[in-house]
Amino acid sequence: MDKQRRRDTIQAWKEGRKSRAGIFQVACAPEEKVWLGVSRNLDSQQNSIWFSLRHGGSPNREMQAAWKAHGEDAFAFDEVEEIDVEELSAYLVNQRLLERLKHWCAELGAGRVVA
């Protein structure tokens, strides 16, 4: 494979791997509780949270207790808002995510995944 074709292939692979940033929610139906969080990679966020809950390692004690009491089937993960971060620096991405998290917590009367 020539060098230019290799570069093009790598670039196409990187483009296909771009992650989506945004706000997500975790809900526990029996307790009517909702927790919100921010993520730089919405596509893998649920797996990360479920892993920590399954192993008793969630930093949110209230959410962990609800998981223990009701089990995985009582929980749902949903995206609340995807944020376009293409043109933003890392600092501005963090600021934008926190700004939108604050908005959605107030709008939905929800707690935060990470307290």
N, C-alpha and C positions, 0 to 999 in steps of 0.2 A: 504494500500500500504506500503510495507516495505521501510526502509530508503534508501537502495541502489537503488532500482527501482525508487524512487522519485528523487534521485540525478541524475540518468541517464536520466530521463525524463526532468528535468530542464536543464541539460547540452545539450541535443538534441535540446530543444527549443532555448537556447542561440545560438547554432551553426547555426540554421536556421534564426536567426535574424541579423546575421552579416551584417553590412552595407558596401557599396562599396564607396570608396573615389575616387575623380578625378576632372577633369576639364569639365565644361559644357559651352554651349553657348546659348544665347538668341538672336534671330534675329527678326528684323522688316523689312519685305519685302518691303513695300512701300517707306521706307526711306533708304533702303539698308544699314542698320546699324546692327552691331554685337557687343554684349557685352559678355565678358567671365568672369567666376567666378570659385571659388574652392568650393568643398563640401566634407564633411566627410560622407555624405549620399546622393548619387546621386538619389536613388530611391524616395526620398521625396522632393528633391530640387525644382522641377518645381512647386509643390503645394505651397510651401512656397513663391516663387517669385510671382506667379499668385495672391496669396492672398494679398500680399502687394500692387501689382499693382491695383487690383480691388478696394482696399480701399484707394488708393491715398497715400500710405505710403512707397513707394520705396525710398531708399536713393539716387538712381540715378535719378536726375531730368530730364535728357535728355530722359531716357527710360520711365519715368512716363509721360512726355509730348507726346511722340510717342504713348504710350498706349491710352492716352486720345484722341489724334487726330485720330487714326486708329482703335482702339478697339482690343479685344482679338484675333480675327480671323487673324489679320495681323502678329501675333507673333508665333514663333516656338521655341521649346526647344530641344536641342540635346546634347548628351554626346560627348565630344571631345576625352577624354582619361581617361580610368580607371587606377588607380595607385594601385599597390599591396603594402599595408601597414602592412601586417600581422606581419612582424618581426621588425617593426620600433617603436621607442618610440614616444610619442605624439609630442615632439619637432621636431624629424626628419620627422614625417608625415607633420607637418606644413611647414618645410623647403622644403620638396620635392614638396608639392602642390604649394607653391609660386614660386619655380624654374620652374615648368612646366607651370604655369600660365604665367610667364614672357616670356617663350619660345613661347607659343601659341599666346600671344598678338602680339609679334613681327612677327611671321609667318603669322598671318591672318590680321594684321593691325587693330586689334579690340581694343575697349575700355574695361573697366572693369565694371562688374555689380555693384559692390560697388566701387564708385569713391574715 
